């Protein structure tokens, strides 16, 4: 049984070793398939013993011999139709990538900040349905016509009227005991005109404040339509890191100006509420310093807005005159707008410094004039009394 099996195995082995050339050509080996896929063959296949040699294939273009004088390079191995990884990473510059990322981040963050700041500034300017414009005018609804301001002013007026009653009682007591304490008679007569004027002024301070505010609004209306110079350029449509940064700087300056105007309105309301008490302080010589402080600060706070509007209007005109034809240049417009806003922010401090130096002489003249008026009234009353006694 083993004999036939060994004979069949030997015959099969001989058939495999002595395969015909036709079958070898019809069944190409793995090297031929790899060359057909794109990998070049460096050397021709050696013939097997007993069989013809395989036909030589033409060399691939990538395996061509290099020119004389240049080193030989390794053949490129890859899959046709797919990009090489080296081609994808060869044009990547880390500096350009970081610059593009930073530019995009600044643009996105700057646009969000500009949108938020412009919303608040538009509300303060009365744009977009807002009825409270306190930047280019002083609204009556936020000052002397405000229900809160009126209620607090009524409370302050009641305290001032009660204080005037106490001052009158103190003056009458001085008249009664003047002979015992040696107080001159003209001292009480000097106090009487002050009490009469203070009684009128205490109950009319709200009307006086409203009159000054309306004068300021009329002056602001006479200046014309005033806005923030270059405000249209500080929007979220700007492109580029430089323009976005300058636009944010302009928006910050405009925001500071709006906050200054808001603080001015709040200070104006406080001064209106305190006005009856400040008039009461004018009656007594010991408290006249408070009255001088209020008389210095209240008109200055009211009319500083008109001066700031003059600066803004001049800035708008000079922006066109100094740079004709360049208003469309967003960068130049924003830089000029920043300079004008900075100057406008400096106006209150400049006014306070000037009035503080020049207001001392006026206050002294006011006090001296009131003293002289009281002395004249007192002497006239004393002369009338002596004539009646004769």
Buried (B, 14 or more C-beta within 10 A) or exposed (E): EEEEEEEEEEEEEEEEEEEEEEEBEEEEEEEBEEBEEEBBBEEEBEEEEEEEEBEEEEEBEBBEEEEEEEEEEEEBEEEEEEEEEEEEEEEEEEEEEEEEEEBEEBBEEBBEBBEEBBEBBBBBBBBEEEEEBBBBBBBEEBBBEBEEBBEBBEEBBEEBBEBBEEBBEEBEEBBEEBEEEEEEBBBBBBBBBBBEBBBEBBBBBBEBBBEBBEEBBEBBEEBEEBBBBBBEBBBBEBEEBEBBBBBBBBBBBBBBBBEBBBEBBEEBBBBBBBBBBBBBBBBBEEEBEBBBEBBBBBBBBBBBBBBBBBBBBBBBEBBEEEBEEEBEEBBBBBBBBBBBBEBBBEBBEEBBEEBEEEBEEEBEEBBEEBEEEBEEBBEEBBEEEEEEEE
